[in-house]
Amino acid sequence: SNALFANIILVQFLFAFGVLVCTFLIGRAIGLGSRLALLPLLLLSFDKLFVQKSQTVNLDLPQLFFVLIALLVLMKKKFTSRSLVFLGISIGAAMASKVMFTGLLLLLFALTALFIRNIPHVNKFASLVVIISLGVYVFSYLVFFFSHPLMDFVALHLRIIRLFRSYIPEYPWFEIWRILFLGRWRTWFAVPPIQPVEEFWLVWPVSTLLTFSLPFIQKKLRRLPLVPEQILLAWLVIYLGFQSIHVVFPRYLLLALPLLYILAMQSINNWLSSS
């Protein structure tokens, strides 16, 4: 973007637009009507965290886009070789767009979903997804390999893992939920340490409560094979659970917001339908 247009922010606008499109498509995929599927998109458009990340250079927004693409593929009723290649590319891009841990979680989640769905030739397709995902990730280091040997690549990732495990070990767990429900978060650099989250709005906790009430009002979520809402809920639980056990920043919530808004709207839709 910077080389072509002399404005690196343009790529952030493109990713933001892509996230909004994916939010609408995922809403449609879980059965929301066209008008209802627009509401999560509108909520996200007015969300201060999303707006702020859309206007600054950051890695969270690209990773969110690729995660949503992968979830869209996983929600398909039938898989083809082409769709699974696309799944592998999107997971690999999610791994490469930021620190790899969220992408690795997504890869494990996708493989689990494929095996639960018990699709034909599942071992072959799962291997394909793994090879493509890791291939895309390694390819993203192509420039690195021009000036570094292979062992530097291994050493770099070992340092990343050690840094991730040792970074402020006294930091308390489950801070992501304080951010989500109270709009406050614990810092290690400010006084007082508990600081307000400027982007917080009441829609965050309301959407979270509505989202996690969905299994109690939608009976099909208790049945297999996986339905789209189950896939989204399961990924939310895994992602928020992962973010609960290490240092967090409010921006980490960005990867959960579109799904919270979509599932909250589905919950409201179910309440209205049953009343």
PyMOL commands that set and color helices and strands:
alter all, ss='L'
color gray80, all
select helices_A, chain A and resi 2-5+9-29+34-46+48-54+60-74+81-97+101-117+122-139+142-147+150-166+175-182+203-217+219-222+228-243+250-255+257-274
alter helices_A, ss='H'
color red, helices_A
select strands_A, chain A and resi 184-186+194-196
alter strands_A, ss='S'
color yellow, strands_A
deselect
rebuild
show_as cartoon
